[in-house]
């Protein structure tokens, strides 16, 4: 079964073109595309071409909530499957710094930047 496509979904084509779904009707989609030639719009039948790789999801339809997979009672961030707390925790682990260390480092860098412009 093909993945459900909705308005706002984003794709990247093999050649690097960026695609955003602008309208979904029964069996057809309209999209805008940004490539080396500029921005333009077109349409195609579903499913999306195999040369497109999904890069992000559009917002869920009104009335359809997406719940965090780690915290079933928390609503997920738009286009995500995780709540804001989970996203923050992952960001911290990727950064390799805890929030206090990150804040201290930011303050130190801003202070150093301010000294360079006196």
C-alpha positions in Angstrom: 0.0 0.0 0.0 1.3 3.4 -0.9 2.0 6.0 1.8 -0.8 8.6 2.3 0.1 11.9 0.7 -1.2 15.2 2.1 -0.9 18.9 1.4 2.4 20.3 2.8 4.4 17.1 2.4 7.9 17.8 1.1 10.0 15.7 -1.2 13.4 15.9 -2.9 13.9 14.5 -6.4 17.0 12.5 -7.4 18.4 15.6 -9.2 18.0 17.8 -6.1 14.7 19.5 -7.0 12.6 20.4 -4.0 8.9 19.5 -4.2 5.9 20.6 -2.0 2.5 19.1 -2.3 -0.1 21.9 -2.8 -3.3 19.9 -3.5 -4.4 16.3 -3.2 -7.5 15.0 -5.0 -8.7 11.5 -5.7 -5.8 9.9 -7.5 -3.9 13.1 -8.4 -1.7 15.6 -6.7 -0.6 19.2 -7.6 2.8 20.4 -6.5 5.2 23.2 -6.6 8.8 22.5 -7.5 12.0 24.5 -7.0 14.9 23.4 -9.3 17.8 25.0 -11.2 15.3 26.5 -13.7 13.3 28.2 -11.0 10.0 27.6 -9.3 7.0 26.2 -11.1 4.0 24.0 -10.5 2.6 20.9 -12.0 0.5 17.8 -11.3 0.9 14.0 -11.4 -1.1 10.9 -10.6 -0.6 9.0 -7.3 1.4 7.4 -6.0 4.3 9.8 -6.0 7.1 8.9 -8.4 9.8 6.5 -7.1 12.5 9.2 -7.8 11.1 11.4 -5.0 12.3 10.9 -1.4 10.2 12.2 1.4 11.9 15.0 3.2 9.1 16.1 5.6 5.4 15.9 6.3 2.7 18.5 6.1 0.5 19.3 9.0 -2.2 16.8 9.8 -5.7 17.6 8.5 -7.8 19.6 10.9 -9.2 17.4 13.6 -6.6 14.7 13.1 -4.0 14.8 15.8 -0.7 12.9 15.8 0.4 11.6 19.1 4.0 11.1 20.3 5.2 7.5 20.0 7.0 7.7 23.3 4.2 9.6 25.2 0.8 8.5 24.0 -1.1 11.3 25.7 1.1 14.1 24.3 0.5 15.7 20.9 3.4 15.4 18.5 5.2 18.4 16.9 3.8 19.3 13.4 5.4 16.9 10.9 6.9 14.8 13.6 6.1 11.7 15.5 7.6 13.0 18.8 6.4 15.6 21.3 8.4 18.8 22.0 10.1 17.1 25.1 11.3 14.2 23.0 12.6 16.5 20.3 14.5 18.6 22.9 16.0 15.4 24.4 17.2 14.2 21.1 18.6 17.7 20.2 20.6 17.7 23.5 22.0 14.3 22.8 23.0 15.3 19.3 24.6 18.5 20.6 26.6 16.6 23.2 25.9 19.3 25.8 23.3 19.5 28.4 21.1 22.7 28.4 23.1 24.4 31.1 26.4 23.8 29.3 24.9 25.0 26.1 23.7 28.2 27.7 27.1 28.8 29.4 28.9 28.3 26.1 26.5 30.6 24.3 26.9 33.3 26.9 30.7 33.0 26.6 30.7 33.2 22.8 28.4 36.2 22.9 30.6 37.9 25.4 33.7 37.2 23.3 31.9 38.4 20.2 31.0 41.7 22.0 34.6 42.3 23.0 35.8 42.0 19.4 33.5 44.9 18.3 34.6 47.5 20.9 
